[in-house]
């Protein structure tokens, strides 16, 4: 059974990410773990001046959070009524990244799905602060859905890579399964003026092709050094439905995240972004 963690702040963007997950995995037996982390909401209340008031606010917020989660669960059932999907509800007093990572390890989760922006929905930002933190620090593939994005089957998948790092099989498995489920084509995008001819690059390319068996793949090379522009142009001109990037040392996504602030990220994806975390997991 695929286990999918879906953080929610009860915004329309979060609901849209949930709808996307339900449709993307409609043919798979899955457990959808809806998580609301509410510590930030409690700490932000300026009226809390004592431990007693803090405890009371925690209790009230937990009850309200569980009620809202229950409403979302009913919507999932009413809208999709998928017997392959089981819904689990969790309201947690804690930091979002900590709570997601804890669930990733305790549930041995396969994927986190969330909106690129949350309740504040600042249209000037490509990514909201919570989404950026999850992309940077959660030890699990993260699928970020742009605000107001309408679901369509991921027939064309863009995978920018420099072919210089060894990939984790478990991370690539998610991409391969999606590609095979929808008979997708995976486009590898290599951004350099020089060809990928080193032994390491050729070995990693062959490894990628082996992991994406029974899948059509194609390698594209562009000499555009502005990575964000090259990726966004490729998405626009090739009808890309899903962008896959790897978060690890010396990768395009790491460059964009490290050189960005919480207020501004260089990449503004117009399609869902699947970020693979190329780190060792605590769980097996």
C-alpha positions in Angstrom: 0.0 0.0 0.0 1.3 3.4 -0.9 1.4 5.8 2.0 1.0 9.5 1.2 1.2 12.3 3.7 -0.9 15.4 2.8 -0.3 18.4 5.1 -3.2 20.8 5.2 -3.9 24.3 6.6 -7.5 23.9 5.4 -6.9 26.4 2.5 -8.2 25.9 -1.0 -4.7 25.4 -2.2 -4.3 22.5 0.3 -7.6 21.0 -0.8 -6.5 21.3 -4.5 -3.3 19.3 -3.7 -5.4 16.7 -2.0 -7.6 16.4 -5.1 -4.6 16.0 -7.3 -3.2 13.2 -5.1 -6.6 11.4 -5.2 -6.7 11.6 -9.0 -3.0 10.7 -9.6 -3.2 7.6 -7.5 -6.8 6.7 -8.2 -5.8 3.2 -9.5 -3.5 2.4 -6.5 -4.3 1.1 -3.1 -3.2 4.0 -0.9 -3.4 5.4 2.6 -3.9 9.2 2.6 -2.6 10.6 5.9 -4.1 14.1 6.3 -1.9 16.1 8.7 -2.6 19.5 10.3 0.2 20.8 12.5 -1.2 23.6 14.6 1.7 24.8 16.9 2.3 27.9 14.9 -1.4 28.9 15.2 -1.3 28.5 19.0 2.0 30.4 19.4 0.8 33.2 17.2 -2.1 34.0 19.5 -1.1 37.2 21.4 -3.7 36.7 24.0 -1.9 33.7 25.5 -0.2 35.1 28.7 -0.1 32.0 31.0 0.4 28.3 30.9 -3.3 27.8 31.8 -4.4 29.8 28.8 -1.9 28.0 26.6 -3.2 24.6 27.6 -6.8 25.8 27.0 -5.9 27.1 23.5 -4.1 23.9 22.6 -7.2 21.9 23.6 -9.6 24.1 21.7 -7.3 24.3 18.6 -6.9 20.5 18.6 -10.7 20.0 18.7 -11.3 22.5 15.9 -8.5 20.9 13.8 -10.0 17.4 14.2 -13.4 18.8 13.2 -11.9 20.4 10.0 -10.0 17.2 9.2 -13.2 15.2 9.5 -15.0 17.6 7.1 -12.1 17.1 4.5 -12.3 13.3 4.9 -16.0 13.4 4.1 -15.3 15.5 1.0 -12.8 13.0 -0.2 -15.3 10.2 0.2 -18.1 12.2 -1.4 -16.0 13.4 -4.4 -14.0 10.3 -5.2 -15.5 7.4 -3.2 -12.5 5.3 -4.0 -12.5 1.9 -2.2 -8.7 1.7 -2.9 -8.1 4.7 -0.6 -8.0 4.8 3.1 -7.9 8.1 5.0 -6.1 8.7 8.3 -6.5 12.0 10.2 -3.8 13.5 12.4 -3.9 16.8 14.3 -0.5 17.5 15.9 0.8 20.2 18.1 4.2 20.6 16.6 6.3 22.2 13.9 5.2 21.2 10.4 8.6 19.9 9.1 9.2 18.0 12.4 5.7 16.4 12.3 6.0 15.5 8.6 9.5 13.9 9.1 8.2 12.0 12.2 5.3 10.6 10.1 7.7 9.8 7.2 9.7 7.6 9.5 6.9 6.1 11.6 4.7 5.3 8.7 7.5 4.6 6.2 5.8 7.0 3.9 6.4 7.1 0.1 5.4 10.6 -0.7 4.4 14.0 0.7 1.8 16.1 -1.3 1.1 19.7 -0.6 0.3 23.0 -2.3 3.1 25.4 -3.4 1.3 28.0 -1.4 -1.0 27.8 1.7 -3.5 30.0 3.5 -1.7 33.3 2.8 -1.6 32.5 -0.9 0.7 35.4 -1.9 0.6 35.3 -5.7 4.0 37.1 -5.9 5.7 34.0 -4.4 6.4 30.9 -6.4 6.6 28.9 -3.2 5.1 29.6 0.3 7.5 29.4 3.3 6.1 26.2 4.6 6.4 24.5 1.2 10.0 25.7 0.9 10.9 24.3 4.4 9.3 20.9 3.5 11.2 20.8 0.2 14.5 21.6 1.9 14.3 19.4 5.0 11.8 16.5 4.7 13.4 13.2 4.1 10.9 11.9 1.5 9.8 12.8 -2.1 7.7 15.9 -2.0 5.1 16.7 -4.7 4.2 20.4 -4.7 1.0 21.4 -6.6 0.7 25.0 -7.9 -2.2 27.1 -6.8 -5.3 26.6 -9.0 -3.6 23.9 -11.0 -6.2 21.6 -12.8 -5.3 17.9 -12.8 -4.3 16.3 -16.0 -2.5 13.0 -16.5 1.3 13.3 -16.4 2.0 12.2 -20.0 5.2 14.2 -20.3 7.6 14.3 -17.4 10.6 16.7 -17.3 13.7 15.5 -15.3 16.5 18.1 -15.4 19.8 16.5 -14.4 23.6 17.0 -14.8 24.1 13.2 -14.5 26.8 13.7 -11.9 25.2 12.2 -8.8 24.2 8.6 -7.9 20.4 8.4 -7.4 18.5 6.5 -4.7 16.5 3.6 -6.1 13.6 4.2 -3.7 13.2 7.8 -4.8 13.3 7.0 -8.5 10.8 4.2 -8.0 8.0 6.8 -7.4 8.8 8.4 -10.7 9.0 5.2 -12.6 5.7 3.9 -11.2 3.9 7.1 -12.2 5.4 7.0 -15.7 4.4 3.4 -16.3 0.9 4.0 -14.9 0.2 6.7 -17.4 2.5 5.6 -20.3 4.5 8.8 -19.8 7.6 10.0 -21.6 10.5 11.1 -19.4 12.5 14.0 -20.8 16.0 14.3 -19.3 17.2 17.9 -19.6 21.0 18.5 -19.4 22.0 22.1 -19.2 25.6 22.6 -20.3 27.7 23.7 -23.3 29.6 20.4 -23.0 28.3 17.0 -23.7 27.7 14.5 -20.9 30.6 12.2 -21.9 32.4 11.4 -18.6 32.3 7.9 -17.3 30.3 9.0 -14.3 27.7 10.8 -16.4 27.3 7.8 -18.8 27.0 5.4 -15.9 24.3 7.5 -14.1 22.4 7.9 -17.4 22.4 4.2 -17.9 21.3 3.7 -14.3 18.4 6.1 -14.8 17.2 4.3 -17.9 17.4 0.9 -16.1 15.2 2.3 -13.3 12.7 3.7 -15.8 12.2 0.3 -17.6 9.3 0.0 -20.0 9.3 3.8 -20.2 10.1 6.1 -23.2 13.0 8.4 -22.3 14.8 11.1 -24.3 17.8 13.2 -23.5 17.8 16.9 -24.4 20.8 19.3 -24.1 20.5 23.0 -23.8 23.4 25.5 -23.3 21.2 28.0 -21.4 23.0 28.5 -18.1 20.1 30.3 -16.4 18.6 27.1 -15.1 15.2 28.5 -14.0 14.6 30.1 -17.5 15.7 26.9 -19.3 13.4 24.7 -17.3 10.4 27.1 -17.6 11.0 27.5 -21.3 11.2 23.7 -21.8 7.9 23.2 -19.8 6.1 25.8 -22.0 7.3 24.4 -25.3 7.0 20.7 -24.7 3.7 20.4 -22.9 5.2 19.1 -19.7 2.8 17.9 -17.1 5.2 17.1 -14.2 8.6 18.5 -13.2 11.0 16.1 -11.3 14.0 17.5 -9.6 16.5 16.1 -7.1 17.4 17.8 -3.8 21.0 16.9 -3.1 24.5 18.4 -3.3 25.4 19.8 -6.7 21.9 19.5 -8.3 19.8 22.2 -10.0 17.1 22.2 -7.3 19.7 22.6 -4.5 21.2 25.6 -6.3 17.7 27.2 -6.5 16.8 26.5 -2.9 20.1 27.5 -1.4 20.4 30.8 -3.4 16.8 31.7 -2.6 15.3 33.3 0.5 12.0 32.3 2.1 10.4 35.3 0.4 11.6 34.6 -3.1 12.5 31.4 -4.8 14.0 31.4 -8.3 11.8 28.7 -9.6 8.1 29.4 -10.2 6.8 26.1 -11.6 3.6 26.2 -13.6 3.2 22.4 -13.3 3.5 20.1 -10.2 7.0 19.7 -8.9 8.1 16.3 -7.6 11.3 16.9 -5.5 13.3 13.7 -4.8 15.3 13.9 -1.6 18.6 12.1 -2.4 19.5 11.3 1.2 19.5 8.1 3.2 16.2 7.4 5.1 16.1 6.4 8.8 13.3 3.8 8.0 13.7 0.8 5.7 
